[in-house]
Amino acid sequence: MDFEIRRDRSPQGARRLVRERAAYLDLVRKGVSSREACRIVGVNYRTGKRWRNGHHQTRHNRAVPPITSVAPPPGPWRYLREDERIHIADRHREKASIRQIAAELGRAASTISRELRRNAHPDSGDYRPHAAQARADARRPRPKTGKIAANPCCARPSRQAWTCDGARNRSCDGYGGTFPTARRCT
């Protein structure tokens, strides 16, 4: 390796260790362990860890993303994207089988079948991908009130349990159990 540790070993302050960082990342890419790469380059192990993983925002420093960011793995996502819906519509119009469409997208055949069945136009039976995407986007946010907020019988006792005991031990007035050693809220 042609990298040479700097001669001035005093703290460098705000000076960026550009050469050291590049050498560290090169060593890690070649398969050297993080600790060993830090030792070779001449930086603290925590510095190497920060370069590799990024760091969160602190009082004086802003957040920094990881240097070696990991790309999300290609594969099936939970929800169909619009380009996948367009592909489904095109292939369905070409009379391709559901299993063939599923194999092309890397999805389960049941996902494609469900998509075509749920989002077909009620009158004509045609699958329209942009309308299907709009319906899926409308279904996603669920403005739903929580169970405790919806039931006033449970709201007061659970709030008291959190403020008085520090932990929720009584969830509803209808609970028949007694706790002789528990403190009571008054």
N, C-alpha and C positions, 0 to 999 in steps of 0.2 A: 504494500500500500504506500502510495507516495504522499500521504498526509503527514504533516509534522505538527506536533503540539506547539502552541505558541510559547515563546520564551518568557513573555511577561505574564506571570501567573497571578498577578494581583487582580482584585475584582474589577470587572470591566464596566460596571454601571449600566447605563442605558445602551451601550454599544451592542449592536446585534451580532450574534455569533453566526454569521451567514455561512462561512466556510465549514465551521464545525458542524452546523446543522445539516448541511449537504452531505458531509462525510458520514455523519451518524445515520442518516436515512439511507444512504447507499449501502452501508454495512448491514443494516437491518434487512434491507431488500435482498441482500446476498445470503441471508440466513444466520447471521451472527446474532447472539442473544442481545437483548437490550442492555443488560448490565455490562457485558463485554464490550459492546460498541461504545458505551459511555466511557469506559476505562480507556479504550484505545484513543478516542477523540480527546479525552481530558476534560469532560464535563461531569457534573454531579448526576447521579442516577435520577433524581427528581426532575432535573432539566430535560433529560432524555425522555422521561415519561411524559412531561408536559408537551414536548415537541411531537411525540407520537400520538397522544390522546387529546391534545388541546387542553384548555382549562376554562373554568367557569369565571364569571365576573366576580371580582373582589372589590374591596372598598376603593382601591387606587387603580386597579387594572381592569380593562374591559375584557369581555369574553373573547376567546380565540378558538376557531374551529380546529379540529385535528389536521395535522399536516398531511398525513396519509389517510385521507377520508376514504371510507369503505363505501363503494357503490351498492345500492340496494340489490339484493339478489334477483335476477330475472326469474319470473315464475308466476304462478297463479296468485293474483291479488284477491282480496275478499269481494270487492265490488267490480262489476264490469265497467270498463271505461268507454267513452264515446266512440273511440276508434274501433274497439272490439265490437260494439253494437253495429257500427256501419259494416264491418266485415261480415258479421252474422247476416245482416240484411242482404248484402250482395250475394253471398254464397247461397242463402235460402232462395233467392230469386232464380239462381242458376240451377236449382233443384239438387243441390248437394245434400248428402245425408247429414243427419245431426251428429253422428259419430265422426264423420269426416271434418265437419266444422270444428268440433270440440278438439280433435287432434291437431288441427292447424293452429288453434289458439292456445293449446296446452291447458285446456279446461276439461272438467267432467262433462259427459254427455247430458247428464241430468241438469246441469246449469244452463246449457244451451236450450234444452227442451223447455225448461221452466221459463226462461226468458221469452221464447217465442210464444208460449201459451199465455203468460201473464200480460204481455204487452202487445198482443195482436189487437188491431182495430176492431171494435165490437161489431160493426156493420159488415165491412168488407173482409175482415180476417187478415188483412195485410199487416206485415210487421214494419213499423216506421221507427227507425233508430233514434232520431232526434226527439220525437215525442216520448219514446221509451226512456231516454236519458233525462228528459224534463220530469217525467213521473218519478223516476228513481231519486232525483235530487229533491223533489218535493216530499218524498217519503222519508228521507234520511233524518232531518231534524225532527225530534219527537218532543214537542212542547208538552211535557207530561208533568203533573205535580207529583211530588214525592208522597210515599205512603203515609208518613207521619204527618205531613202538612195537610193531607186530604182528610185525615181522621182526627177531629178535635179531641176525641177521647184519649188518644195516645200522645197528642202534642204536649200537653201540660206536664204529665208525669215524666215523660222522657226528658223534657227540658230541665225539670227539677233534678232528675237523676244525674244529668251531666253537670249541673252547676253545684250541686251539694256534695255528691259522693265522688265526683271525678270520673266515674265510670257508669255506664248505663246498666243498672241492675233491675229496674222495673220498667217494663215497656208499655203497660196499659193498666188502667184502673181495674179492669176485670181480672187481673192476675190474682189467684187465690193464695199464693204462697206467702209465708211470713219469714222475715229475717230478724230474729231477736237481737242480734248483735249489730245490725245496721243502723246508722244514724238516720233520723227522720228529718225531712225538710219541714220547717214550720214557717 
